[in-house]
Amino acid sequence: MSRRKTEEQAAQSDGMSFEKALGRLETIVEEMEGGKLSLEDMMKRFEEGQGLVKVCSAKLNQVERRIEILVKEGSPSRRNPRRERD
């Protein structure tokens, strides 16, 4: 049951914003570093954290690709091709 719940949480986290996922990840790290969790709870948090890391990484990759496109579109040769010829 705990694995299923963690998988469901990871699936739900796909719709979450980068900031919310990162905030939850920071909370998980604090809980784990606090030393008050049982081994079972530590594993649950770890699994949830792994899902959140994937979400954050995917969102960062999307932003990076968008930035690359914007930079290419904003280069002088693409902005105003007529000026380059004059």
PDB file of N, CA, C and O in Angstrom:
ATOM      1  N   MET A   1       0.813  -1.191   0.000  1.00  0.00           N
ATOM      2  CA  MET A   1       0.000   0.000   0.000  1.00  0.00           C
ATOM      3  C   MET A   1       0.861   1.261   0.000  1.00  0.00           C
ATOM      4  O   MET A   1       0.530   2.227  -0.688  1.00  0.00           O
ATOM      5  N   SER A   2       1.943   1.270   0.748  1.00  0.00           N
ATOM      6  CA  SER A   2       2.765   2.478   0.833  1.00  0.00           C
ATOM      7  C   SER A   2       3.396   2.802  -0.517  1.00  0.00           C
ATOM      8  O   SER A   2       3.511   3.972  -0.881  1.00  0.00           O
ATOM      9  N   ARG A   3       3.806   1.778  -1.260  1.00  0.00           N
ATOM     10  CA  ARG A   3       4.392   2.024  -2.577  1.00  0.00           C
ATOM     11  C   ARG A   3       3.346   2.583  -3.536  1.00  0.00           C
ATOM     12  O   ARG A   3       3.630   3.497  -4.309  1.00  0.00           O
ATOM     13  N   ARG A   4       2.136   2.029  -3.481  1.00  0.00           N
ATOM     14  CA  ARG A   4       1.062   2.513  -4.348  1.00  0.00           C
ATOM     15  C   ARG A   4       0.743   3.967  -4.029  1.00  0.00           C
ATOM     16  O   ARG A   4       0.568   4.778  -4.938  1.00  0.00           O
ATOM     17  N   LYS A   5       0.668   4.297  -2.764  1.00  0.00           N
ATOM     18  CA  LYS A   5       0.371   5.667  -2.365  1.00  0.00           C
ATOM     19  C   LYS A   5       1.476   6.609  -2.856  1.00  0.00           C
ATOM     20  O   LYS A   5       1.180   7.702  -3.340  1.00  0.00           O
ATOM     21  N   THR A   6       2.724   6.205  -2.740  1.00  0.00           N
ATOM     22  CA  THR A   6       3.838   7.024  -3.185  1.00  0.00           C
ATOM     23  C   THR A   6       3.787   7.217  -4.700  1.00  0.00           C
ATOM     24  O   THR A   6       4.038   8.316  -5.193  1.00  0.00           O
ATOM     25  N   GLU A   7       3.467   6.166  -5.433  1.00  0.00           N
ATOM     26  CA  GLU A   7       3.356   6.278  -6.883  1.00  0.00           C
ATOM     27  C   GLU A   7       2.227   7.223  -7.266  1.00  0.00           C
ATOM     28  O   GLU A   7       2.359   7.997  -8.214  1.00  0.00           O
ATOM     29  N   GLU A   8       1.117   7.163  -6.536  1.00  0.00           N
ATOM     30  CA  GLU A   8       0.004   8.065  -6.799  1.00  0.00           C
ATOM     31  C   GLU A   8       0.407   9.506  -6.511  1.00  0.00           C
ATOM     32  O   GLU A   8       0.045  10.416  -7.256  1.00  0.00           O
ATOM     33  N   GLN A   9       1.153   9.714  -5.433  1.00  0.00           N
ATOM     34  CA  GLN A   9       1.618  11.056  -5.097  1.00  0.00           C
ATOM     35  C   GLN A   9       2.541  11.584  -6.191  1.00  0.00           C
ATOM     36  O   GLN A   9       2.456  12.758  -6.553  1.00  0.00           O
ATOM     37  N   ALA A  10       3.413  10.743  -6.719  1.00  0.00           N
ATOM     38  CA  ALA A  10       4.326  11.162  -7.783  1.00  0.00           C
ATOM     39  C   ALA A  10       3.541  11.508  -9.043  1.00  0.00           C
ATOM     40  O   ALA A  10       3.859  12.478  -9.730  1.00  0.00           O
ATOM     41  N   ALA A  11       2.519  10.716  -9.343  1.00  0.00           N
ATOM     42  CA  ALA A  11       1.697  10.995 -10.525  1.00  0.00           C
ATOM     43  C   ALA A  11       0.956  12.321 -10.363  1.00  0.00           C
ATOM     44  O   ALA A  11       0.845  13.093 -11.315  1.00  0.00           O
ATOM     45  N   GLN A  12       0.455  12.583  -9.168  1.00  0.00           N
ATOM     46  CA  GLN A  12      -0.241  13.839  -8.914  1.00  0.00           C
ATOM     47  C   GLN A  12       0.713  15.017  -8.961  1.00  0.00           C
ATOM     48  O   GLN A  12       0.315  16.118  -9.343  1.00  0.00           O
ATOM     49  N   SER A  13       1.956  14.810  -8.582  1.00  0.00           N
ATOM     50  CA  SER A  13       2.919  15.899  -8.533  1.00  0.00           C
ATOM     51  C   SER A  13       3.295  16.391  -9.922  1.00  0.00           C
ATOM     52  O   SER A  13       3.859  17.478 -10.052  1.00  0.00           O
ATOM     53  N   ASP A  14       2.994  15.606 -10.981  1.00  0.00           N
ATOM     54  CA  ASP A  14       3.293  16.039 -12.342  1.00  0.00           C
ATOM     55  C   ASP A  14       2.571  17.335 -12.683  1.00  0.00           C
ATOM     56  O   ASP A  14       3.093  18.138 -13.456  1.00  0.00           O
ATOM     57  N   GLY A  15       1.405  17.556 -12.137  1.00  0.00           N
ATOM     58  CA  GLY A  15       0.653  18.767 -12.405  1.00  0.00           C
ATOM     59  C   GLY A  15       1.052  19.924 -11.502  1.00  0.00           C
ATOM     60  O   GLY A  15       0.512  21.022 -11.637  1.00  0.00           O
ATOM     61  N   MET A  16       1.962  19.705 -10.608  1.00  0.00           N
ATOM     62  CA  MET A  16       2.345  20.737  -9.653  1.00  0.00           C
ATOM     63  C   MET A  16       3.405  21.650 -10.247  1.00  0.00           C
ATOM     64  O   MET A  16       4.189  21.240 -11.103  1.00  0.00           O
ATOM     65  N   SER A  17       3.417  22.883  -9.786  1.00  0.00           N
ATOM     66  CA  SER A  17       4.401  23.848 -10.274  1.00  0.00           C
ATOM     67  C   SER A  17       5.798  23.469  -9.779  1.00  0.00           C
ATOM     68  O   SER A  17       5.954  22.716  -8.818  1.00  0.00           O
ATOM     69  N   PHE A  18       6.795  24.009 -10.454  1.00  0.00           N
ATOM     70  CA  PHE A  18       8.174  23.765 -10.048  1.00  0.00           C
ATOM     71  C   PHE A  18       8.380  24.232  -8.609  1.00  0.00           C
ATOM     72  O   PHE A  18       8.982  23.527  -7.800  1.00  0.00           O
ATOM     73  N   GLU A  19       7.882  25.410  -8.304  1.00  0.00           N
ATOM     74  CA  GLU A  19       8.078  25.991  -6.974  1.00  0.00           C
ATOM     75  C   GLU A  19       7.429  25.145  -5.884  1.00  0.00           C
ATOM     76  O   GLU A  19       7.997  24.964  -4.807  1.00  0.00           O
ATOM     77  N   LYS A  20       6.240  24.631  -6.170  1.00  0.00           N
ATOM     78  CA  LYS A  20       5.547  23.798  -5.180  1.00  0.00           C
ATOM     79  C   LYS A  20       6.271  22.464  -4.998  1.00  0.00           C
ATOM     80  O   LYS A  20       6.419  21.984  -3.874  1.00  0.00           O
ATOM     81  N   ALA A  21       6.721  21.867  -6.102  1.00  0.00           N
ATOM     82  CA  ALA A  21       7.452  20.604  -6.022  1.00  0.00           C
ATOM     83  C   ALA A  21       8.760  20.788  -5.254  1.00  0.00           C
ATOM     84  O   ALA A  21       9.125  19.955  -4.425  1.00  0.00           O
ATOM     85  N   LEU A  22       9.459  21.885  -5.537  1.00  0.00           N
ATOM     86  CA  LEU A  22      10.719  22.153  -4.841  1.00  0.00           C
ATOM     87  C   LEU A  22      10.478  22.401  -3.353  1.00  0.00           C
ATOM     88  O   LEU A  22      11.250  21.941  -2.512  1.00  0.00           O
ATOM     89  N   GLY A  23       9.423  23.118  -3.033  1.00  0.00           N
ATOM     90  CA  GLY A  23       9.088  23.373  -1.626  1.00  0.00           C
ATOM     91  C   GLY A  23       8.794  22.085  -0.879  1.00  0.00           C
ATOM     92  O   GLY A  23       9.249  21.896   0.249  1.00  0.00           O
ATOM     93  N   ARG A  24       8.028  21.193  -1.512  1.00  0.00           N
ATOM     94  CA  ARG A  24       7.729  19.904  -0.891  1.00  0.00           C
ATOM     95  C   ARG A  24       9.002  19.086  -0.722  1.00  0.00           C
ATOM     96  O   ARG A  24       9.189  18.417   0.294  1.00  0.00           O
ATOM     97  N   LEU A  25       9.870  19.143  -1.718  1.00  0.00           N
ATOM     98  CA  LEU A  25      11.140  18.426  -1.650  1.00  0.00           C
ATOM     99  C   LEU A  25      11.983  18.940  -0.485  1.00  0.00           C
ATOM    100  O   LEU A  25      12.603  18.148   0.224  1.00  0.00           O
ATOM    101  N   GLU A  26      12.011  20.239  -0.282  1.00  0.00           N
ATOM    102  CA  GLU A  26      12.751  20.823   0.845  1.00  0.00           C
ATOM    103  C   GLU A  26      12.163  20.369   2.179  1.00  0.00           C
ATOM    104  O   GLU A  26      12.900  20.098   3.127  1.00  0.00           O
ATOM    105  N   THR A  27      10.842  20.287   2.249  1.00  0.00           N
ATOM    106  CA  THR A  27      10.195  19.803   3.475  1.00  0.00           C
ATOM    107  C   THR A  27      10.575  18.356   3.753  1.00  0.00           C
ATOM    108  O   THR A  27      10.846  17.985   4.895  1.00  0.00           O
ATOM    109  N   ILE A  28      10.593  17.549   2.709  1.00  0.00           N
ATOM    110  CA  ILE A  28      10.968  16.136   2.868  1.00  0.00           C
ATOM    111  C   ILE A  28      12.394  16.022   3.385  1.00  0.00           C
ATOM    112  O   ILE A  28      12.669  15.226   4.284  1.00  0.00           O
ATOM    113  N   VAL A  29      13.296  16.808   2.827  1.00  0.00           N
ATOM    114  CA  VAL A  29      14.695  16.776   3.274  1.00  0.00           C
ATOM    115  C   VAL A  29      14.780  17.145   4.754  1.00  0.00           C
ATOM    116  O   VAL A  29      15.488  16.487   5.517  1.00  0.00           O
ATOM    117  N   GLU A  30      14.066  18.188   5.162  1.00  0.00           N
ATOM    118  CA  GLU A  30      14.069  18.592   6.574  1.00  0.00           C
ATOM    119  C   GLU A  30      13.547  17.472   7.466  1.00  0.00           C
ATOM    120  O   GLU A  30      14.121  17.192   8.518  1.00  0.00           O
ATOM    121  N   GLU A  31      12.454  16.829   7.043  1.00  0.00           N
ATOM    122  CA  GLU A  31      11.894  15.729   7.831  1.00  0.00           C
ATOM    123  C   GLU A  31      12.887  14.576   7.956  1.00  0.00           C
ATOM    124  O   GLU A  31      13.052  13.998   9.030  1.00  0.00           O
ATOM    125  N   MET A  32      13.538  14.256   6.856  1.00  0.00           N
ATOM    126  CA  MET A  32      14.482  13.142   6.878  1.00  0.00           C
ATOM    127  C   MET A  32      15.718  13.466   7.715  1.00  0.00           C
ATOM    128  O   MET A  32      16.246  12.602   8.414  1.00  0.00           O
ATOM    129  N   GLU A  33      16.172  14.711   7.638  1.00  0.00           N
ATOM    130  CA  GLU A  33      17.342  15.109   8.418  1.00  0.00           C
ATOM    131  C   GLU A  33      17.009  15.262   9.900  1.00  0.00           C
ATOM    132  O   GLU A  33      17.902  15.243  10.747  1.00  0.00           O
ATOM    133  N   GLY A  34      15.727  15.414  10.207  1.00  0.00           N
ATOM    134  CA  GLY A  34      15.306  15.590  11.595  1.00  0.00           C
ATOM    135  C   GLY A  34      15.549  14.366  12.460  1.00  0.00           C
ATOM    136  O   GLY A  34      15.659  14.485  13.680  1.00  0.00           O
ATOM    137  N   GLY A  35      15.633  13.201  11.855  1.00  0.00           N
ATOM    138  CA  GLY A  35      15.947  11.977  12.590  1.00  0.00           C
ATOM    139  C   GLY A  35      14.806  11.402  13.403  1.00  0.00           C
ATOM    140  O   GLY A  35      15.026  10.514  14.227  1.00  0.00           O
ATOM    141  N   LYS A  36      13.598  11.884  13.193  1.00  0.00           N
ATOM    142  CA  LYS A  36      12.471  11.395  13.986  1.00  0.00           C
ATOM    143  C   LYS A  36      11.577  10.424  13.224  1.00  0.00           C
ATOM    144  O   LYS A  36      10.613   9.903  13.785  1.00  0.00           O
ATOM    145  N   LEU A  37      11.883  10.177  11.959  1.00  0.00           N
ATOM    146  CA  LEU A  37      11.058   9.288  11.146  1.00  0.00           C
ATOM    147  C   LEU A  37      11.501   7.835  11.319  1.00  0.00           C
ATOM    148  O   LEU A  37      12.681   7.541  11.511  1.00  0.00           O
ATOM    149  N   SER A  38      10.531   6.953  11.245  1.00  0.00           N
ATOM    150  CA  SER A  38      10.858   5.527  11.244  1.00  0.00           C
ATOM    151  C   SER A  38      11.482   5.171   9.897  1.00  0.00           C
ATOM    152  O   SER A  38      11.415   5.953   8.948  1.00  0.00           O
ATOM    153  N   LEU A  39      12.069   4.023   9.823  1.00  0.00           N
ATOM    154  CA  LEU A  39      12.677   3.563   8.574  1.00  0.00           C
ATOM    155  C   LEU A  39      11.623   3.501   7.469  1.00  0.00           C
ATOM    156  O   LEU A  39      11.881   3.904   6.335  1.00  0.00           O
ATOM    157  N   GLU A  40      10.459   3.005   7.798  1.00  0.00           N
ATOM    158  CA  GLU A  40       9.353   2.923   6.827  1.00  0.00           C
ATOM    159  C   GLU A  40       8.981   4.307   6.307  1.00  0.00           C
ATOM    160  O   GLU A  40       8.814   4.495   5.102  1.00  0.00           O
ATOM    161  N   ASP A  41       8.850   5.274   7.210  1.00  0.00           N
ATOM    162  CA  ASP A  41       8.514   6.637   6.803  1.00  0.00           C
ATOM    163  C   ASP A  41       9.642   7.288   6.007  1.00  0.00           C
ATOM    164  O   ASP A  41       9.394   8.069   5.088  1.00  0.00           O
ATOM    165  N   MET A  42      10.878   6.964   6.365  1.00  0.00           N
ATOM    166  CA  MET A  42      12.021   7.473   5.609  1.00  0.00           C
ATOM    167  C   MET A  42      11.947   6.984   4.162  1.00  0.00           C
ATOM    168  O   MET A  42      12.191   7.755   3.235  1.00  0.00           O
ATOM    169  N   MET A  43      11.615   5.721   3.968  1.00  0.00           N
ATOM    170  CA  MET A  43      11.506   5.173   2.620  1.00  0.00           C
ATOM    171  C   MET A  43      10.363   5.826   1.850  1.00  0.00           C
ATOM    172  O   MET A  43      10.500   6.108   0.659  1.00  0.00           O
ATOM    173  N   LYS A  44       9.250   6.065   2.512  1.00  0.00           N
ATOM    174  CA  LYS A  44       8.124   6.741   1.858  1.00  0.00           C
ATOM    175  C   LYS A  44       8.539   8.135   1.391  1.00  0.00           C
ATOM    176  O   LYS A  44       8.244   8.533   0.264  1.00  0.00           O
ATOM    177  N   ARG A  45       9.219   8.866   2.255  1.00  0.00           N
ATOM    178  CA  ARG A  45       9.658  10.224   1.903  1.00  0.00           C
ATOM    179  C   ARG A  45      10.686  10.178   0.776  1.00  0.00           C
ATOM    180  O   ARG A  45      10.664  11.005  -0.135  1.00  0.00           O
ATOM    181  N   PHE A  46      11.585   9.198   0.852  1.00  0.00           N
ATOM    182  CA  PHE A  46      12.597   9.058  -0.190  1.00  0.00           C
ATOM    183  C   PHE A  46      11.943   8.812  -1.552  1.00  0.00           C
ATOM    184  O   PHE A  46      12.307   9.444  -2.544  1.00  0.00           O
ATOM    185  N   GLU A  47      10.985   7.898  -1.591  1.00  0.00           N
ATOM    186  CA  GLU A  47      10.294   7.586  -2.839  1.00  0.00           C
ATOM    187  C   GLU A  47       9.532   8.802  -3.361  1.00  0.00           C
ATOM    188  O   GLU A  47       9.562   9.089  -4.558  1.00  0.00           O
ATOM    189  N   GLU A  48       8.860   9.505  -2.476  1.00  0.00           N
ATOM    190  CA  GLU A  48       8.151  10.716  -2.877  1.00  0.00           C
ATOM    191  C   GLU A  48       9.136  11.753  -3.405  1.00  0.00           C
ATOM    192  O   GLU A  48       8.878  12.416  -4.410  1.00  0.00           O
ATOM    193  N   GLY A  49      10.255  11.881  -2.722  1.00  0.00           N
ATOM    194  CA  GLY A  49      11.284  12.823  -3.145  1.00  0.00           C
ATOM    195  C   GLY A  49      11.836  12.501  -4.518  1.00  0.00           C
ATOM    196  O   GLY A  49      12.090  13.407  -5.313  1.00  0.00           O
ATOM    197  N   GLN A  50      12.025  11.226  -4.808  1.00  0.00           N
ATOM    198  CA  GLN A  50      12.513  10.821  -6.120  1.00  0.00           C
ATOM    199  C   GLN A  50      11.542  11.269  -7.214  1.00  0.00           C
ATOM    200  O   GLN A  50      11.962  11.739  -8.271  1.00  0.00           O
ATOM    201  N   GLY A  51      10.261  11.121  -6.955  1.00  0.00           N
ATOM    202  CA  GLY A  51       9.257  11.571  -7.919  1.00  0.00           C
ATOM    203  C   GLY A  51       9.301  13.072  -8.106  1.00  0.00           C
ATOM    204  O   GLY A  51       9.173  13.570  -9.225  1.00  0.00           O
ATOM    205  N   LEU A  52       9.482  13.797  -7.008  1.00  0.00           N
ATOM    206  CA  LEU A  52       9.550  15.258  -7.085  1.00  0.00           C
ATOM    207  C   LEU A  52      10.799  15.730  -7.819  1.00  0.00           C
ATOM    208  O   LEU A  52      10.757  16.727  -8.540  1.00  0.00           O
ATOM    209  N   VAL A  53      11.902  15.025  -7.640  1.00  0.00           N
ATOM    210  CA  VAL A  53      13.134  15.361  -8.359  1.00  0.00           C
ATOM    211  C   VAL A  53      12.896  15.210  -9.860  1.00  0.00           C
ATOM    212  O   VAL A  53      13.354  16.039 -10.647  1.00  0.00           O
ATOM    213  N   LYS A  54      12.191  14.168 -10.255  1.00  0.00           N
ATOM    214  CA  LYS A  54      11.890  13.964 -11.675  1.00  0.00           C
ATOM    215  C   LYS A  54      11.020  15.103 -12.212  1.00  0.00           C
ATOM    216  O   LYS A  54      11.241  15.596 -13.318  1.00  0.00           O
ATOM    217  N   VAL A  55      10.039  15.510 -11.422  1.00  0.00           N
ATOM    218  CA  VAL A  55       9.159  16.603 -11.833  1.00  0.00           C
ATOM    219  C   VAL A  55       9.971  17.886 -12.005  1.00  0.00           C
ATOM    220  O   VAL A  55       9.849  18.570 -13.021  1.00  0.00           O
ATOM    221  N   CYS A  56      10.795  18.208 -11.015  1.00  0.00           N
ATOM    222  CA  CYS A  56      11.612  19.432 -11.079  1.00  0.00           C
ATOM    223  C   CYS A  56      12.566  19.381 -12.268  1.00  0.00           C
ATOM    224  O   CYS A  56      12.723  20.371 -12.983  1.00  0.00           O
ATOM    225  N   SER A  57      13.192  18.252 -12.476  1.00  0.00           N
ATOM    226  CA  SER A  57      14.139  18.102 -13.572  1.00  0.00           C
ATOM    227  C   SER A  57      13.440  18.276 -14.923  1.00  0.00           C
ATOM    228  O   SER A  57      13.964  18.947 -15.812  1.00  0.00           O
ATOM    229  N   ALA A  58      12.270  17.677 -15.073  1.00  0.00           N
ATOM    230  CA  ALA A  58      11.525  17.794 -16.329  1.00  0.00           C
ATOM    231  C   ALA A  58      11.124  19.245 -16.589  1.00  0.00           C
ATOM    232  O   ALA A  58      11.216  19.730 -17.716  1.00  0.00           O
ATOM    233  N   LYS A  59      10.680  19.927 -15.543  1.00  0.00           N
ATOM    234  CA  LYS A  59      10.275  21.327 -15.705  1.00  0.00           C
ATOM    235  C   LYS A  59      11.473  22.207 -16.046  1.00  0.00           C
ATOM    236  O   LYS A  59      11.355  23.107 -16.878  1.00  0.00           O
ATOM    237  N   LEU A  60      12.609  21.966 -15.428  1.00  0.00           N
ATOM    238  CA  LEU A  60      13.819  22.722 -15.753  1.00  0.00           C
ATOM    239  C   LEU A  60      14.258  22.467 -17.187  1.00  0.00           C
ATOM    240  O   LEU A  60      14.691  23.391 -17.876  1.00  0.00           O
ATOM    241  N   ASN A  61      14.153  21.231 -17.641  1.00  0.00           N
ATOM    242  CA  ASN A  61      14.509  20.904 -19.025  1.00  0.00           C
ATOM    243  C   ASN A  61      13.599  21.619 -20.009  1.00  0.00           C
ATOM    244  O   ASN A  61      14.055  22.102 -21.045  1.00  0.00           O
ATOM    245  N   GLN A  62      12.303  21.688 -19.685  1.00  0.00           N
ATOM    246  CA  GLN A  62      11.356  22.406 -20.551  1.00  0.00           C
ATOM    247  C   GLN A  62      11.736  23.877 -20.655  1.00  0.00           C
ATOM    248  O   GLN A  62      11.739  24.447 -21.746  1.00  0.00           O
ATOM    249  N   VAL A  63      12.049  24.479 -19.538  1.00  0.00           N
ATOM    250  CA  VAL A  63      12.417  25.888 -19.530  1.00  0.00           C
ATOM    251  C   VAL A  63      13.711  26.100 -20.310  1.00  0.00           C
ATOM    252  O   VAL A  63      13.829  27.062 -21.068  1.00  0.00           O
ATOM    253  N   GLU A  64      14.666  25.218 -20.130  1.00  0.00           N
ATOM    254  CA  GLU A  64      15.930  25.335 -20.847  1.00  0.00           C
ATOM    255  C   GLU A  64      15.707  25.284 -22.358  1.00  0.00           C
ATOM    256  O   GLU A  64      16.296  26.070 -23.101  1.00  0.00           O
ATOM    257  N   ARG A  65      14.857  24.359 -22.814  1.00  0.00           N
ATOM    258  CA  ARG A  65      14.564  24.273 -24.248  1.00  0.00           C
ATOM    259  C   ARG A  65      13.877  25.547 -24.745  1.00  0.00           C
ATOM    260  O   ARG A  65      14.180  26.035 -25.833  1.00  0.00           O
ATOM    261  N   ARG A  66      12.963  26.077 -23.955  1.00  0.00           N
ATOM    262  CA  ARG A  66      12.282  27.315 -24.356  1.00  0.00           C
ATOM    263  C   ARG A  66      13.263  28.479 -24.447  1.00  0.00           C
ATOM    264  O   ARG A  66      13.182  29.295 -25.365  1.00  0.00           O
ATOM    265  N   ILE A  67      14.182  28.552 -23.500  1.00  0.00           N
ATOM    266  CA  ILE A  67      15.192  29.623 -23.519  1.00  0.00           C
ATOM    267  C   ILE A  67      16.066  29.491 -24.759  1.00  0.00           C
ATOM    268  O   ILE A  67      16.356  30.488 -25.420  1.00  0.00           O
ATOM    269  N   GLU A  68      16.487  28.275 -25.079  1.00  0.00           N
ATOM    270  CA  GLU A  68      17.312  28.054 -26.274  1.00  0.00           C
ATOM    271  C   GLU A  68      16.586  28.515 -27.536  1.00  0.00           C
ATOM    272  O   GLU A  68      17.192  29.129 -28.415  1.00  0.00           O
ATOM    273  N   ILE A  69      15.297  28.222 -27.626  1.00  0.00           N
ATOM    274  CA  ILE A  69      14.506  28.644 -28.781  1.00  0.00           C
ATOM    275  C   ILE A  69      14.420  30.162 -28.831  1.00  0.00           C
ATOM    276  O   ILE A  69      14.595  30.764 -29.891  1.00  0.00           O
ATOM    277  N   LEU A  70      14.152  30.775 -27.697  1.00  0.00           N
ATOM    278  CA  LEU A  70      14.049  32.239 -27.663  1.00  0.00           C
ATOM    279  C   LEU A  70      15.369  32.906 -28.034  1.00  0.00           C
ATOM    280  O   LEU A  70      15.381  33.916 -28.736  1.00  0.00           O
ATOM    281  N   VAL A  71      16.462  32.350 -27.570  1.00  0.00           N
ATOM    282  CA  VAL A  71      17.774  32.914 -27.888  1.00  0.00           C
ATOM    283  C   VAL A  71      18.033  32.795 -29.386  1.00  0.00           C
ATOM    284  O   VAL A  71      18.519  33.740 -30.009  1.00  0.00           O
ATOM    285  N   LYS A  72      17.713  31.645 -29.965  1.00  0.00           N
ATOM    286  CA  LYS A  72      17.915  31.463 -31.408  1.00  0.00           C
ATOM    287  C   LYS A  72      17.034  32.413 -32.205  1.00  0.00           C
ATOM    288  O   LYS A  72      17.484  33.000 -33.189  1.00  0.00           O
ATOM    289  N   GLU A  73      15.781  32.568 -31.786  1.00  0.00           N
ATOM    290  CA  GLU A  73      14.863  33.470 -32.481  1.00  0.00           C
ATOM    291  C   GLU A  73      15.279  34.927 -32.327  1.00  0.00           C
ATOM    292  O   GLU A  73      14.974  35.759 -33.181  1.00  0.00           O
ATOM    293  N   GLY A  74      15.964  35.228 -31.255  1.00  0.00           N
ATOM    294  CA  GLY A  74      16.368  36.600 -30.985  1.00  0.00           C
ATOM    295  C   GLY A  74      17.721  36.969 -31.548  1.00  0.00           C
ATOM    296  O   GLY A  74      18.170  38.101 -31.369  1.00  0.00           O
ATOM    297  N   SER A  75      18.392  36.039 -32.230  1.00  0.00           N
ATOM    298  CA  SER A  75      19.708  36.359 -32.783  1.00  0.00           C
ATOM    299  C   SER A  75      19.561  37.388 -33.900  1.00  0.00           C
ATOM    300  O   SER A  75      18.536  37.390 -34.582  1.00  0.00           O
ATOM    301  N   PRO A  76      20.545  38.263 -34.115  1.00  0.00           N
ATOM    302  CA  PRO A  76      20.442  39.338 -35.110  1.00  0.00           C
ATOM    303  C   PRO A  76      20.110  38.841 -36.511  1.00  0.00           C
ATOM    304  O   PRO A  76      19.360  39.508 -37.224  1.00  0.00           O
ATOM    305  N   SER A  77      20.628  37.718 -36.923  1.00  0.00           N
ATOM    306  CA  SER A  77      20.375  37.223 -38.275  1.00  0.00           C
ATOM    307  C   SER A  77      18.923  36.801 -38.474  1.00  0.00           C
ATOM    308  O   SER A  77      18.445  36.796 -39.608  1.00  0.00           O
ATOM    309  N   ARG A  78      18.232  36.460 -37.442  1.00  0.00           N
ATOM    310  CA  ARG A  78      16.834  36.049 -37.557  1.00  0.00           C
ATOM    311  C   ARG A  78      15.868  37.182 -37.256  1.00  0.00           C
ATOM    312  O   ARG A  78      14.738  37.177 -37.745  1.00  0.00           O
ATOM    313  N   ARG A  79      16.298  38.153 -36.458  1.00  0.00           N
ATOM    314  CA  ARG A  79      15.412  39.239 -36.076  1.00  0.00           C
ATOM    315  C   ARG A  79      15.019  40.100 -37.261  1.00  0.00           C
ATOM    316  O   ARG A  79      13.839  40.391 -37.456  1.00  0.00           O
ATOM    317  N   ASN A  80      15.982  40.503 -38.041  1.00  0.00           N
ATOM    318  CA  ASN A  80      15.711  41.401 -39.160  1.00  0.00           C
ATOM    319  C   ASN A  80      16.616  41.028 -40.326  1.00  0.00           C
ATOM    320  O   ASN A  80      17.678  41.625 -40.507  1.00  0.00           O
ATOM    321  N   PRO A  81      16.200  40.038 -41.122  1.00  0.00           N
ATOM    322  CA  PRO A  81      17.057  39.546 -42.205  1.00  0.00           C
ATOM    323  C   PRO A  81      17.353  40.617 -43.250  1.00  0.00           C
ATOM    324  O   PRO A  81      18.409  40.556 -43.880  1.00  0.00           O
ATOM    325  N   ARG A  82      16.478  41.586 -43.463  1.00  0.00           N
ATOM    326  CA  ARG A  82      16.717  42.618 -44.478  1.00  0.00           C
ATOM    327  C   ARG A  82      17.916  43.480 -44.122  1.00  0.00           C
ATOM    328  O   ARG A  82      18.679  43.859 -45.009  1.00  0.00           O
ATOM    329  N   ARG A  83      18.098  43.792 -42.873  1.00  0.00           N
ATOM    330  CA  ARG A  83      19.221  44.624 -42.462  1.00  0.00           C
ATOM    331  C   ARG A  83      20.561  43.940 -42.723  1.00  0.00           C
ATOM    332  O   ARG A  83      21.555  44.593 -43.041  1.00  0.00           O
ATOM    333  N   GLU A  84      20.571  42.632 -42.584  1.00  0.00           N
ATOM    334  CA  GLU A  84      21.799  41.882 -42.823  1.00  0.00           C
ATOM    335  C   GLU A  84      22.222  41.985 -44.291  1.00  0.00           C
ATOM    336  O   GLU A  84      23.415  41.961 -44.595  1.00  0.00           O
ATOM    337  N   ARG A  85      21.259  42.099 -45.190  1.00  0.00           N
ATOM    338  CA  ARG A  85      21.550  42.163 -46.614  1.00  0.00           C
ATOM    339  C   ARG A  85      21.962  43.554 -47.058  1.00  0.00           C
ATOM    340  O   ARG A  85      22.722  43.681 -48.018  1.00  0.00           O
ATOM    341  N   ASP A  86      21.496  44.592 -46.402  1.00  0.00           N
ATOM    342  CA  ASP A  86      21.768  45.987 -46.800  1.00  0.00           C
ATOM    343  C   ASP A  86      23.164  46.400 -46.606  1.00  0.00           C
ATOM    344  O   ASP A  86      23.517  47.541 -46.901  1.00  0.00           O
TER     345      ASP A  86
END
